[in-house]
Amino acid sequence: MGERYLRYRAGRPSPVFCNYFMTARCNLRCSYCPVRNPTGSPIFPFCRRTREVGTEEAKRMVAEAAELGVLWMSFSGGEPLLREDLEEVAGEGRERGMVTILDTNATLVTERRARNLARVFEVAVVSLQGMEEVNDAMRGPGVFRRTLRGMELLREEGVQVGVNFIITHRNYGEMEKVVEFLGERVDSIVFNPVCQAEAFRPRGREVEEVERSLLRLKRENPRLIYNSPQHLRAIGRYLRGEKVVECQPFDLHFSLMPGGELCGCFYPLPVGRLEGNGRELLERGRRMRERLFRECGGCANSSYFHVSHLFRAPPPALLLRRFSP
């Protein structure tokens, strides 16, 4: 990590974090999700066009990401558990020394699958958007209880489990209830604002309440709430309509789409397919970065925010920070 920090400070950065969106398929249809619903975002039409690569090509891309210097790799979707080869593909990253992170709704986790997942994933980040009534109104009947059972099975196998709470105008009043309920059931909670789905954003006084609640919850639960205070304030700025661009696409992070397309983040502006040409694609991405910032509208995604701020910190602070998207 020290070497990567020095390279970044010397103006020769290389990515340390990669989101691999393995599939656009999902067993749920969450109302706010731009992958599964036409929310006005280009993500939906892109995901309808893309075709996911097979096992061997997926493993090759993971290996190439490792060669590019990636330390943390998140396997996401859609719902990655729909891919039967998930453990094999993620295992490629684990064998190459990456911290492997599962981004899942956890509803498909069984006892057997939990055992297999625990062999290749150190961390699972699970979506939960409120207590039972609100969560299931947004995500489908029975999802809340199936999600809790999946998290329980993963923790029983030794996987660190965090919850990803997406803040919308429908569930912001659930934040405190969820923190209180999950206190002993998970290892961490991270908050993110709804993105690429404008109709679901809190507005006006709702945003003021969101920001006050987030900062208070962080003060009361400093270890449980993963977000830094700086990120929580950035969420407030973003929800108030400010264009928040506090990320380092192609320098510190990039994403792989289901068809192998390389992007700077989850916004679908590909610079090419990853086919043994990773350094060329990253350089092309750096030249396209201003276009990406113009088109994406900014965001306050915790993964990109925290990895970027991790490397902006002075060296002593770097040693004290943890990072797991």
Sequence and secondary structure as in RCSB ss.txt:
>XXXX:A:sequence
MGERYLRYRAGRPSPVFCNYFMTARCNLRCSYCPVRNPTGSPIFPFCRRTREVGTEEAKRMVAEAAELGVLWMSF
SGGEPLLREDLEEVAGEGRERGMVTILDTNATLVTERRARNLARVFEVAVVSLQGMEEVNDAMRGPGVFRRTLRG
MELLREEGVQVGVNFIITHRNYGEMEKVVEFLGERVDSIVFNPVCQAEAFRPRGREVEEVERSLLRLKRENPRLI
YNSPQHLRAIGRYLRGEKVVECQPFDLHFSLMPGGELCGCFYPLPVGRLEGNGRELLERGRRMRERLFRECGGCA
NSSYFHVSHLFRAPPPALLLRRFSP
>XXXX:A:secstr
 HHHHHHHHTT     EEEEE  S  S   TT TTTS SSSTHHHHHHH     HHHHHHHHHHHHHTT  EEEE
ESS GGG TTHHHHHHHHHHTT EEEEEE  TT  HHHHHHHHTT SEEEEE  SSHHHHHHHH TTHHHHHHHH
HHHHHHTT EEEEEEEE TTTGGGHHHHHHHHTTT SEEEEEE  S GGGS  THHHHHHHHHHHHHHHH TTTB
 S HHHHHHHHHHHTT       BTTTEEEE TTSBEESSSS     B SS HHHHHHHHHHTHHHHHHHH    
 HHHHHHHHHHHS HHHHHH     
